[in-house]
């Protein structure tokens, strides 16, 4: 039975009168429900409807909504205060834990979001290399500042050869001169650009797994070849692990694939939904940050609320069973594809169990352009909308599912049953 969302609909109309688009982030303006609260792997809307949640705040909530251990620790910590004009022991413990966990990080600075981490990463790279241009992957989202917010998900994939294209308006003039975008999994084009523009390139920004495009995986040896080229040409390799960090494994994608970057951006899962991010890397690079050097400053950077959350979350994740969680996700991903195929709909899944993507098509996409051209996005959006009406929340556009440690086998079973029902409804509607 389709859920009633009358209260959500009324509220979204109300908030849209004072908040442009009805939400404080563009990616949330398409939402059809407003949330009352979440607990574990479930969300509840203003009408009291229950949903099994695979969006998880777009990735951060790896321990489940309202985790009691995290919330109790933060509640005790903030009795001491929340934000000071000084550093704290909690900040030290978080940074020390990141250095201990990450295979490539020797020093680290905290901030509030992945976008802020990207800004500092690019400043470090430009300072170190003397170059002024960033190379980024088409379909990656590396932050909302002008230079990197080009050829991100939503940009016309049929017209990428004429880009790069910004995601919106109001970007400063000639910003395109500072960015080159290239396809994922294409090592030849990267080598061509580095060999011809070596002195101009400061950094290569890359999500090791395309978390914003159906969780497309790197081809065998692709990341190793990228690492080799960046080293050879003296260009800084920045892995954007805002989504993959502490999610696809404790050590993120670098632990999963065994390839290290020069700088790493972290966020999302490191605090289970509390606002915090980090930029870390080699000592010789990170020591460039400081007074009269690379500028990195923010009132709330290292605030006690966020560091307390990160402190306890990283401690929990250090003991977590990622293998078991990944197996649940793999069962769900394969189950969804099996059901789609039973109904004559070709489908693939990409990524890993803790973060995977579903695509409708005969073959797996290897980059943003092939995802755009080969996948039936409208069909998946239609199925996702029906699933949402039946109690399953997932990203309807890029098809990415996130799992938390609070997702149970029963949640997986319920999701697969609802998925089958949703596709059956879709098929019946198409036959009318």
Sine and cosine of phi, psi and omega as CSV:
sin_phi,cos_phi,sin_psi,cos_psi,sin_omega,cos_omega
0.00,0.00,0.72,-0.69,0.03,-1.00
-0.91,0.41,0.70,-0.72,-0.04,-1.00
-0.97,0.23,0.58,-0.81,0.13,-0.99
-0.99,0.16,0.77,-0.63,0.02,-1.00
-0.82,-0.58,0.60,0.80,-0.07,-1.00
-0.86,0.51,-0.70,0.71,-0.02,-1.00
-0.92,0.39,-0.65,0.76,0.05,-1.00
-0.88,0.47,-0.71,0.70,-0.01,-1.00
-0.87,0.49,-0.71,0.71,0.01,-1.00
-0.90,0.44,-0.67,0.74,-0.01,-1.00
-0.91,0.40,-0.67,0.75,-0.01,-1.00
-0.90,0.44,-0.57,0.82,0.09,-1.00
-0.91,0.42,-0.64,0.77,-0.02,-1.00
-0.92,0.39,-0.74,0.67,-0.07,-1.00
-0.94,0.35,-0.48,0.88,-0.01,-1.00
-0.91,0.41,-0.30,0.95,0.01,-1.00
-0.96,0.27,-0.38,0.92,-0.02,-1.00
-0.83,-0.57,-0.24,0.97,0.05,-1.00
-0.87,-0.49,0.91,-0.42,-0.04,-1.00
-0.81,0.59,0.81,-0.58,0.00,-1.00
0.98,0.21,-0.11,0.99,0.03,-1.00
0.99,0.13,0.20,0.98,0.02,-1.00
-0.33,-0.94,0.37,-0.93,-0.05,-1.00
-1.00,-0.01,0.20,0.98,0.11,-0.99
-0.60,-0.80,0.71,-0.70,-0.07,-1.00
-0.85,0.53,-0.56,0.83,-0.06,-1.00
-0.94,0.33,-0.24,0.97,0.01,-1.00
-0.99,-0.15,-0.02,1.00,-0.06,-1.00
-0.96,0.27,-0.25,0.97,0.01,-1.00
-1.00,0.04,-0.12,0.99,-0.09,-1.00
-0.92,0.40,0.62,-0.79,-0.03,-1.00
-0.98,-0.19,-0.09,1.00,0.02,-1.00
-0.80,-0.60,0.35,-0.94,0.15,-0.99
-0.90,-0.44,0.64,-0.77,-0.15,-0.99
-1.00,-0.07,0.67,-0.74,0.12,-0.99
-1.00,0.04,-0.78,0.63,-0.01,-1.00
-0.22,-0.97,0.21,-0.98,0.07,-1.00
-0.72,-0.69,0.46,-0.89,0.09,-1.00
-0.50,-0.87,0.82,-0.58,-0.02,-1.00
0.90,0.44,-0.80,-0.60,-0.01,-1.00
-1.00,-0.08,0.24,0.97,-0.12,-0.99
-0.82,-0.57,0.52,-0.85,0.11,-0.99
-0.86,-0.51,0.41,-0.91,0.04,-1.00
-0.75,-0.66,0.74,-0.67,-0.02,-1.00
-1.00,-0.02,-0.02,-1.00,-0.07,-1.00
-0.91,0.42,-0.34,0.94,0.02,-1.00
-1.00,0.00,0.01,1.00,0.00,-1.00
1.00,0.05,0.10,0.99,0.02,-1.00
-0.95,0.31,0.62,-0.78,0.01,-1.00
-0.99,-0.16,0.65,-0.76,0.04,-1.00
-0.74,-0.68,0.62,-0.78,0.24,-0.97
-0.99,0.13,0.83,-0.56,-0.21,-0.98
-0.98,-0.22,0.88,-0.48,0.11,-0.99
-0.91,-0.41,0.20,0.98,0.11,-0.99
-1.00,-0.06,-0.62,0.78,0.12,-0.99
0.76,0.65,0.73,0.68,-0.01,-1.00
0.92,0.38,0.41,0.91,-0.11,-0.99
0.93,0.37,0.55,0.83,0.16,-0.99
0.85,-0.53,-0.49,0.87,-0.15,-0.99
-0.93,0.37,-0.53,0.85,-0.28,-0.96
-1.00,0.10,0.93,0.37,-0.09,-1.00
-0.97,0.24,-0.39,0.92,0.02,-1.00
-0.99,-0.13,0.08,1.00,-0.02,-1.00
1.00,-0.06,0.41,-0.91,-0.02,-1.00
-0.92,0.38,0.65,-0.76,0.10,-0.99
0.87,0.50,0.64,0.77,-0.01,-1.00
-0.85,0.52,0.83,-0.55,-0.12,-0.99
-0.90,0.44,-0.67,0.74,-0.03,-1.00
-0.89,0.45,-0.71,0.71,0.01,-1.00
-0.90,0.43,-0.76,0.65,-0.06,-1.00
-0.90,0.45,-0.62,0.78,0.02,-1.00
-0.92,0.40,-0.64,0.77,0.01,-1.00
-0.90,0.43,-0.71,0.71,0.00,-1.00
-0.91,0.42,-0.66,0.75,0.00,-1.00
-0.86,0.50,-0.65,0.76,0.03,-1.00
-0.94,0.35,-0.64,0.77,-0.05,-1.00
-0.91,0.41,-0.67,0.75,-0.12,-0.99
-0.97,0.24,-0.08,1.00,0.16,-0.99
-0.91,0.41,-0.34,0.94,0.03,-1.00
-0.99,0.10,-0.17,0.98,-0.09,-1.00
0.79,-0.62,0.02,-1.00,-0.06,-1.00
-0.79,-0.61,-0.68,0.74,-0.09,-1.00
-0.60,-0.80,0.80,-0.61,-0.05,-1.00
-0.81,-0.58,0.22,-0.98,0.09,-1.00
-1.00,-0.04,0.43,0.90,-0.06,-1.00
-0.62,-0.79,0.29,-0.96,0.06,-1.00
-0.98,0.20,0.25,-0.97,-0.03,-1.00
-0.73,-0.69,0.27,-0.96,0.08,-1.00
-0.91,0.42,-0.52,0.85,0.03,-1.00
-0.90,0.44,-0.67,0.74,0.05,-1.00
-0.86,0.52,-0.70,0.71,0.02,-1.00
-0.87,0.49,-0.71,0.71,-0.06,-1.00
-0.90,0.43,-0.62,0.78,0.04,-1.00
-0.90,0.43,-0.76,0.65,-0.02,-1.00
-0.90,0.45,-0.64,0.77,0.03,-1.00
-0.89,0.46,-0.65,0.76,0.00,-1.00
-0.91,0.41,-0.64,0.77,0.04,-1.00
-0.88,0.47,-0.70,0.72,0.02,-1.00
-0.88,0.47,-0.63,0.77,0.01,-1.00
-0.92,0.39,-0.61,0.79,-0.06,-1.00
-0.99,0.16,-0.72,0.69,-0.14,-0.99
-0.96,0.26,0.73,-0.68,0.01,-1.00
-0.96,0.29,-0.22,0.98,-0.10,-1.00
-0.85,-0.53,-0.06,1.00,-0.12,-0.99
-0.99,-0.17,0.84,-0.54,0.06,-1.00
-0.96,-0.27,-0.48,0.88,0.07,-1.00
-0.62,-0.78,0.40,-0.91,-0.10,-1.00
-0.50,-0.86,0.55,-0.83,0.16,-0.99
-0.86,-0.51,0.58,-0.82,0.03,-1.00
-0.99,-0.12,0.43,-0.90,0.12,-0.99
-0.48,-0.88,-0.32,-0.95,-0.10,-1.00
-0.96,-0.26,-0.41,0.91,-0.10,-0.99
-0.49,-0.87,0.30,-0.95,0.05,-1.00
-0.89,0.46,-0.55,0.83,0.04,-1.00
-0.86,0.50,-0.68,0.73,0.01,-1.00
-0.93,0.37,-0.59,0.80,0.06,-1.00
-0.89,0.45,-0.62,0.78,0.00,-1.00
-0.91,0.41,-0.64,0.77,0.02,-1.00
-0.86,0.51,-0.74,0.68,-0.01,-1.00
-0.92,0.39,-0.63,0.78,0.02,-1.00
-0.86,0.51,-0.68,0.73,-0.02,-1.00
-0.93,0.36,-0.61,0.79,0.05,-1.00
-0.89,0.45,-0.68,0.74,0.03,-1.00
-0.88,0.47,-0.72,0.69,-0.04,-1.00
-0.89,0.45,-0.67,0.75,0.02,-1.00
-0.92,0.40,-0.63,0.78,0.02,-1.00
-0.91,0.42,-0.69,0.73,-0.08,-1.00
-0.95,0.30,-0.66,0.75,-0.12,-0.99
-1.00,-0.09,-0.44,0.90,-0.13,-0.99
0.99,0.11,-0.10,1.00,0.06,-1.00
-0.98,0.19,0.22,-0.98,-0.06,-1.00
-0.79,-0.62,-0.04,1.00,-0.11,-0.99
-0.93,-0.36,0.64,-0.77,0.13,-0.99
-0.96,-0.28,0.67,-0.74,0.20,-0.98
-0.99,-0.17,0.76,-0.65,0.07,-1.00
-0.75,-0.66,0.29,-0.96,-0.04,-1.00
-1.00,0.01,0.72,-0.70,0.07,-1.00
-0.88,0.47,0.79,-0.62,-0.04,-1.00
0.99,-0.12,-0.29,0.96,0.11,-0.99
-0.94,0.33,0.55,-0.83,0.22,-0.98
-0.89,-0.46,0.95,-0.30,-0.06,-1.00
-0.95,-0.33,0.32,0.95,0.02,-1.00
0.80,-0.60,0.23,-0.97,-0.14,-0.99
-0.98,-0.18,0.18,0.98,0.02,-1.00
-1.00,0.09,0.36,-0.93,-0.31,-0.95
-0.79,0.61,-0.72,0.70,-0.16,-0.99
-0.92,0.40,-0.73,0.68,-0.10,-0.99
-1.00,0.05,-0.22,0.97,-0.05,-1.00
-0.99,0.12,0.80,0.59,0.02,-1.00
-0.81,-0.59,0.57,-0.82,0.02,-1.00
0.77,0.64,0.71,0.70,0.05,-1.00
-1.00,-0.09,0.18,-0.98,0.01,-1.00
-0.80,0.60,0.76,-0.65,-0.07,-1.00
0.93,-0.37,-0.43,0.90,0.09,-1.00
-0.94,0.33,0.60,-0.80,-0.05,-1.00
-0.84,0.54,0.93,-0.36,-0.02,-1.00
-0.95,0.31,-0.25,0.97,0.03,-1.00
-0.99,0.15,-0.18,0.98,-0.14,-0.99
-0.85,-0.53,0.33,0.95,-0.10,-1.00
-0.89,0.45,-0.50,0.86,-0.04,-1.00
-0.91,0.42,-0.31,0.95,-0.01,-1.00
-0.98,-0.18,0.13,0.99,-0.07,-1.00
-1.00,0.07,-0.30,-0.95,0.16,0.99
-0.98,0.18,0.42,-0.91,-0.02,-1.00
-0.88,-0.47,0.72,-0.69,0.04,-1.00
-0.95,0.30,0.38,-0.93,-0.01,-1.00
-0.98,0.19,-0.27,0.96,-0.01,-1.00
-0.41,-0.91,-0.30,-0.95,-0.03,-1.00
-0.97,-0.24,0.14,-0.99,0.09,-1.00
0.99,0.11,0.17,0.99,0.04,-1.00
-0.96,0.28,0.49,-0.87,-0.07,-1.00
-0.95,0.32,0.44,-0.90,-0.14,-0.99
-0.88,0.48,0.65,-0.76,0.07,-1.00
0.92,0.40,0.34,0.94,0.01,-1.00
-0.88,0.47,-0.45,0.89,-0.03,-1.00
-0.88,0.47,-0.34,0.94,0.01,-1.00
-0.94,0.34,-0.26,0.97,-0.05,-1.00
-0.98,-0.20,0.08,1.00,-0.08,-1.00
-0.65,-0.76,0.68,-0.74,0.15,-0.99
-0.82,-0.58,0.78,-0.62,0.03,-1.00
-0.94,-0.33,0.61,-0.80,-0.05,-1.00
-0.69,-0.72,0.33,-0.94,0.04,-1.00
-0.95,0.32,0.53,-0.85,0.17,-0.99
-0.92,0.40,0.51,-0.86,0.09,-1.00
0.92,0.39,0.29,0.96,0.04,-1.00
-0.90,-0.44,1.00,-0.05,-0.08,-1.00
-0.97,0.24,-0.47,0.88,-0.03,-1.00
-0.90,0.43,-0.69,0.72,-0.03,-1.00
-0.93,0.36,-0.56,0.83,0.06,-1.00
-0.90,0.44,-0.70,0.71,0.00,-1.00
-0.90,0.44,-0.63,0.78,0.01,-1.00
-0.88,0.47,-0.70,0.71,-0.01,-1.00
-0.92,0.39,-0.71,0.70,-0.01,-1.00
-0.90,0.43,-0.59,0.80,-0.04,-1.00
-0.96,0.29,-0.45,0.89,-0.04,-1.00
-0.99,-0.15,-0.36,0.93,-0.05,-1.00
-0.80,-0.60,0.48,0.88,-0.13,-0.99
-0.76,0.65,-0.74,0.67,-0.09,-1.00
-0.95,0.32,-0.30,0.96,-0.04,-1.00
-1.00,-0.04,-0.34,0.94,-0.12,-0.99
-1.00,0.03,0.79,-0.61,0.05,-1.00
-1.00,-0.09,-0.66,0.75,-0.13,-0.99
-0.42,-0.91,0.42,-0.91,0.21,-0.98
-0.93,-0.37,0.89,-0.46,0.06,-1.00
-0.99,-0.12,0.71,-0.71,-0.09,-1.00
-0.40,-0.92,0.76,-0.66,0.27,-0.96
-0.99,0.16,0.85,-0.52,-0.01,-1.00
-0.88,0.47,-0.48,0.88,0.19,-0.98
-0.81,-0.58,0.72,-0.69,-0.07,-1.00
-0.97,0.25,0.99,0.13,-0.06,-1.00
-0.92,0.40,-0.26,0.97,0.02,-1.00
-0.97,-0.23,0.03,1.00,0.05,-1.00
-0.66,-0.75,0.98,0.20,0.14,-0.99
0.85,0.53,0.36,0.93,0.03,-1.00
0.82,0.58,0.70,0.72,0.02,-1.00
-0.89,0.45,0.71,-0.70,-0.07,-1.00
-1.00,-0.05,0.45,-0.89,0.10,-1.00
-0.95,0.30,0.59,-0.81,0.12,-0.99
-0.90,0.43,0.35,-0.94,0.05,-1.00
-0.81,0.58,0.76,-0.65,0.05,-1.00
0.95,0.31,0.00,1.00,0.00,-1.00
-0.89,0.45,-0.78,0.63,-0.03,-1.00
-0.90,0.44,-0.60,0.80,0.04,-1.00
-0.90,0.44,-0.62,0.78,0.02,-1.00
-0.94,0.35,-0.62,0.78,0.07,-1.00
-0.88,0.48,-0.71,0.70,0.02,-1.00
-0.86,0.52,-0.70,0.71,-0.02,-1.00
-0.90,0.44,-0.68,0.73,-0.01,-1.00
-0.92,0.40,-0.68,0.73,0.00,-1.00
-0.89,0.45,-0.64,0.77,0.05,-1.00
-0.91,0.42,-0.71,0.71,-0.05,-1.00
-0.89,0.47,-0.66,0.75,-0.08,-1.00
-0.99,-0.10,0.07,1.00,0.07,-1.00
0.93,0.36,0.56,0.83,-0.01,-1.00
-0.95,-0.30,0.61,-0.79,-0.03,-1.00
-0.98,0.20,0.81,-0.59,0.07,-1.00
-1.00,-0.07,0.88,-0.48,0.00,-1.00
-0.93,-0.36,0.91,-0.42,0.12,-0.99
-1.00,0.00,0.85,-0.52,0.10,-0.99
-1.00,0.09,0.99,-0.13,0.00,-1.00
-0.96,-0.27,0.48,0.88,0.02,-1.00
-0.87,0.50,-0.63,0.78,0.04,-1.00
-1.00,-0.04,-0.64,0.77,-0.09,-1.00
-0.99,0.14,-0.44,0.90,-0.06,-1.00
-0.88,0.48,0.76,-0.65,0.01,-1.00
0.88,0.48,0.19,0.98,0.00,-1.00
-0.89,-0.45,-0.82,0.57,-0.03,-1.00
-0.96,0.27,-0.34,0.94,0.20,-0.98
-0.23,-0.97,0.18,-0.98,0.04,-1.00
-0.84,0.54,-0.64,0.77,0.00,-1.00
-1.00,-0.01,0.23,0.97,0.05,-1.00
0.93,0.37,-0.38,-0.92,-0.02,-1.00
-0.92,0.39,-0.50,0.87,0.01,-1.00
-0.91,0.41,-0.59,0.80,0.09,-1.00
-0.95,0.31,-0.56,0.83,-0.02,-1.00
-0.94,0.35,-0.67,0.74,-0.10,-1.00
-0.97,-0.22,-0.24,0.97,0.01,-1.00
0.96,0.27,0.42,0.91,0.02,-1.00
-0.87,-0.50,0.79,-0.61,-0.06,-1.00
-0.98,-0.22,0.57,-0.82,0.08,-1.00
-0.99,-0.15,0.12,-0.99,0.09,-1.00
-0.99,0.13,-0.65,0.76,0.07,-1.00
-0.78,-0.63,0.53,-0.85,-0.01,-1.00
-0.73,-0.69,0.72,-0.69,0.09,-1.00
-0.98,-0.17,0.78,-0.63,0.04,-1.00
-0.85,-0.53,0.32,-0.95,0.07,-1.00
-0.01,-1.00,-0.54,-0.84,0.11,-0.99
0.61,0.79,-0.99,-0.13,-0.18,-0.98
-0.90,0.43,-0.23,0.97,-0.07,-1.00
-0.94,0.35,-0.19,0.98,0.01,-1.00
-0.62,-0.79,0.24,0.97,0.11,-0.99
0.84,0.54,0.56,0.83,0.08,-1.00
0.94,-0.34,-0.24,0.97,0.12,-0.99
-0.97,0.26,0.57,-0.82,-0.12,-0.99
-0.97,0.22,0.96,-0.27,0.06,-1.00
-0.36,-0.93,0.50,-0.87,0.07,-1.00
-0.52,-0.85,0.09,-1.00,-0.03,-1.00
-0.47,-0.88,0.49,-0.87,0.19,-0.98
-0.83,-0.56,0.83,-0.56,-0.04,-1.00
-0.66,-0.75,0.23,-0.97,0.02,-1.00
0.14,-0.99,-0.36,-0.93,-0.02,-1.00
-0.89,0.45,0.53,-0.85,-0.05,-1.00
-0.86,0.50,-0.67,0.75,-0.05,-1.00
-0.90,0.43,-0.42,0.91,0.06,-1.00
-1.00,0.07,-0.73,0.69,-0.07,-1.00
-0.93,0.36,-0.44,0.90,0.04,-1.00
-0.94,0.35,-0.15,0.99,0.09,-1.00
-0.97,0.25,-0.24,0.97,0.01,-1.00
-1.00,0.08,0.78,-0.63,0.03,-1.00
0.40,-0.92,0.03,-1.00,0.01,-1.00
-0.82,0.57,0.72,-0.69,-0.01,-1.00
0.91,0.40,0.21,0.98,0.07,-1.00
-0.80,-0.60,-0.69,-0.72,0.02,-1.00
-0.92,0.38,0.80,-0.60,-0.07,-1.00
-0.99,0.12,0.82,-0.58,0.05,-1.00
-0.56,-0.83,0.96,-0.28,-0.16,-0.99
-0.46,-0.89,0.64,-0.77,0.05,-1.00
-0.25,-0.97,0.67,-0.74,-0.04,-1.00
-0.81,0.58,-0.65,0.76,-0.11,-0.99
-0.98,-0.17,0.10,0.99,0.04,-1.00
-0.90,0.44,0.84,-0.55,0.01,-1.00
0.97,0.23,0.33,0.94,0.00,-1.00
-0.90,0.43,0.48,-0.88,-0.15,-0.99
-0.91,0.41,-0.51,0.86,0.03,-1.00
-0.88,0.48,-0.78,0.62,-0.07,-1.00
-0.95,0.30,-0.65,0.76,0.00,-1.00
-0.92,0.39,-0.58,0.82,0.05,-1.00
-0.88,0.47,-0.68,0.73,0.03,-1.00
-0.90,0.44,-0.73,0.68,-0.01,-1.00
-0.89,0.46,-0.61,0.80,0.00,-1.00
-0.84,0.55,-0.78,0.62,-0.07,-1.00
-0.97,0.24,-0.58,0.81,0.01,-1.00
-0.90,0.44,-0.74,0.68,0.00,-1.00
-0.90,0.44,-0.55,0.84,0.06,-1.00
-0.91,0.42,-0.70,0.72,0.02,-1.00
-0.91,0.42,-0.71,0.70,-0.04,-1.00
-0.90,0.43,-0.48,0.87,0.01,-1.00
-0.90,0.44,-0.35,0.94,0.01,-1.00
-0.94,-0.33,0.09,1.00,-0.15,-0.99
-0.98,0.18,0.43,-0.90,0.01,-1.00
-1.00,-0.09,1.00,0.08,-0.01,-1.00
-0.91,0.41,-0.54,0.84,-0.03,-1.00
-0.88,0.47,-0.70,0.72,0.01,-1.00
-0.90,0.43,-0.68,0.73,0.02,-1.00
-0.89,0.45,-0.67,0.74,-0.02,-1.00
-0.90,0.45,-0.61,0.80,0.02,-1.00
-0.90,0.43,-0.62,0.79,0.07,-1.00
-0.87,0.49,-0.72,0.69,-0.01,-1.00
-0.90,0.44,-0.63,0.78,0.03,-1.00
-0.90,0.44,-0.63,0.77,0.04,-1.00
-0.89,0.45,-0.65,0.76,0.02,-1.00
-0.91,0.40,-0.74,0.67,-0.03,-1.00
-0.87,0.49,-0.74,0.67,0.00,-1.00
-0.92,0.40,-0.60,0.80,0.02,-1.00
-0.89,0.45,-0.68,0.74,0.04,-1.00
-0.88,0.47,-0.70,0.71,0.00,-1.00
-0.90,0.43,-0.65,0.76,0.02,-1.00
-0.88,0.48,-0.67,0.74,0.01,-1.00
-0.91,0.42,-0.71,0.71,0.03,-1.00
-0.84,0.54,-0.69,0.72,-0.02,-1.00
-0.92,0.38,-0.56,0.83,0.05,-1.00
-0.87,0.49,-0.50,0.87,0.03,-1.00
-1.00,-0.05,0.21,0.98,0.05,-1.00
0.98,0.20,0.34,0.94,0.00,-1.00
-0.96,-0.29,0.93,-0.38,0.00,-1.00
-0.91,0.41,0.68,-0.73,-0.06,-1.00
-0.47,-0.88,0.37,-0.93,0.03,-1.00
-0.66,-0.75,0.39,-0.92,0.21,-0.98
-0.81,-0.58,0.56,-0.83,-0.06,-1.00
-0.81,-0.59,0.26,-0.96,0.08,-1.00
1.00,-0.08,-0.47,-0.88,0.01,-1.00
-0.78,-0.62,0.14,-0.99,-0.13,-0.99
-0.86,0.50,-0.55,0.84,-0.05,-1.00
-0.99,0.15,-0.25,0.97,0.02,-1.00
-0.39,-0.92,0.98,-0.18,-0.05,-1.00
-0.77,-0.64,0.28,-0.96,0.01,-1.00
-0.79,-0.61,0.58,-0.81,0.06,-1.00
-0.96,-0.26,0.76,-0.65,0.08,-1.00
-0.80,-0.60,0.61,-0.79,0.05,-1.00
-0.99,-0.11,0.93,-0.38,-0.03,-1.00
0.21,-0.98,0.18,-0.98,-0.08,-1.00
-0.98,0.20,-0.40,0.92,-0.05,-1.00
-0.66,-0.75,0.38,-0.93,0.01,-1.00
-0.96,0.30,0.69,-0.73,0.10,-1.00
-0.95,0.32,0.50,-0.87,0.02,-1.00
-0.92,-0.39,-0.18,0.98,0.02,-1.00
-0.33,-0.95,-0.03,-1.00,-0.06,-1.00
-0.89,0.45,-0.67,0.75,-0.05,-1.00
-0.90,0.44,-0.71,0.71,0.00,-1.00
-0.93,0.36,-0.55,0.84,0.09,-1.00
-0.89,0.45,-0.68,0.73,-0.03,-1.00
-0.91,0.42,-0.65,0.76,-0.12,-0.99
-1.00,0.06,-0.57,0.82,-0.18,-0.98
-0.99,-0.14,-0.20,0.98,-0.10,-0.99
-0.95,-0.30,0.57,-0.82,0.03,-1.00
-1.00,-0.01,1.00,0.07,-0.07,-1.00
-0.93,0.37,-0.60,0.80,-0.02,-1.00
-0.91,0.42,-0.60,0.80,0.03,-1.00
-0.91,0.42,-0.70,0.71,-0.01,-1.00
-0.91,0.41,-0.61,0.79,0.05,-1.00
-0.87,0.49,-0.67,0.74,0.00,-1.00
-0.90,0.44,-0.70,0.71,0.01,-1.00
-0.91,0.41,-0.66,0.75,0.00,-1.00
-0.89,0.46,-0.60,0.80,0.02,-1.00
-0.91,0.42,-0.65,0.76,0.04,-1.00
-0.92,0.40,-0.67,0.74,0.03,-1.00
-0.88,0.48,-0.63,0.78,0.03,-1.00
-0.89,0.45,-0.67,0.74,0.03,-1.00
-0.90,0.44,-0.39,0.92,-0.01,-1.00
-0.99,-0.15,-0.03,1.00,0.12,-0.99
0.93,-0.37,0.35,0.94,0.03,-1.00
-0.84,-0.55,0.82,-0.57,0.02,-1.00
-0.96,-0.27,0.85,-0.53,0.12,-0.99
-0.51,-0.86,0.24,-0.97,-0.01,-1.00
-0.94,0.33,0.87,-0.50,-0.09,-1.00
-0.99,0.11,-0.33,0.95,-0.08,-1.00
-1.00,0.01,-0.85,0.53,-0.05,-1.00
-1.00,-0.07,-0.08,1.00,0.15,-0.99
0.95,0.31,0.42,0.91,-0.06,-1.00
-1.00,-0.05,0.69,-0.72,0.10,-1.00
-0.92,-0.40,0.70,-0.71,0.14,-0.99
-0.92,-0.38,0.64,-0.77,0.08,-1.00
-0.94,-0.35,0.50,-0.87,0.10,-1.00
-0.90,-0.43,0.26,-0.97,0.04,-1.00
-0.94,0.33,-0.11,0.99,0.07,-1.00
-1.00,-0.05,-0.12,0.99,0.10,-0.99
-0.95,0.31,0.78,-0.63,-0.04,-1.00
-0.97,-0.26,0.16,-0.99,0.09,-1.00
-0.88,0.47,-0.55,0.83,0.05,-1.00
-0.90,0.43,-0.63,0.78,0.08,-1.00
-0.87,0.49,-0.67,0.74,0.00,-1.00
-0.89,0.46,-0.72,0.69,0.01,-1.00
-0.87,0.50,-0.72,0.69,0.01,-1.00
-0.87,0.49,-0.66,0.75,-0.02,-1.00
-0.90,0.44,-0.69,0.73,0.00,-1.00
-0.91,0.41,-0.62,0.78,0.05,-1.00
-0.90,0.44,-0.69,0.73,0.01,-1.00
-0.93,0.37,-0.61,0.79,0.04,-1.00
-0.86,0.50,-0.71,0.71,0.02,-1.00
-0.88,0.47,-0.67,0.74,0.02,-1.00
-0.90,0.43,-0.66,0.75,-0.03,-1.00
-0.90,0.43,-0.67,0.74,-0.01,-1.00
-0.93,0.37,-0.59,0.81,0.06,-1.00
-0.89,0.46,-0.68,0.73,0.04,-1.00
-0.89,0.46,-0.68,0.73,0.01,-1.00
-0.86,0.51,-0.72,0.69,-0.02,-1.00
-0.89,0.46,-0.67,0.74,0.02,-1.00
-0.90,0.44,-0.65,0.76,0.02,-1.00
-0.90,0.44,-0.58,0.82,-0.01,-1.00
-0.94,0.33,-0.42,0.91,-0.04,-1.00
-1.00,0.08,-0.14,0.99,-0.03,-1.00
-0.96,0.29,0.00,0.00,0.00,0.00
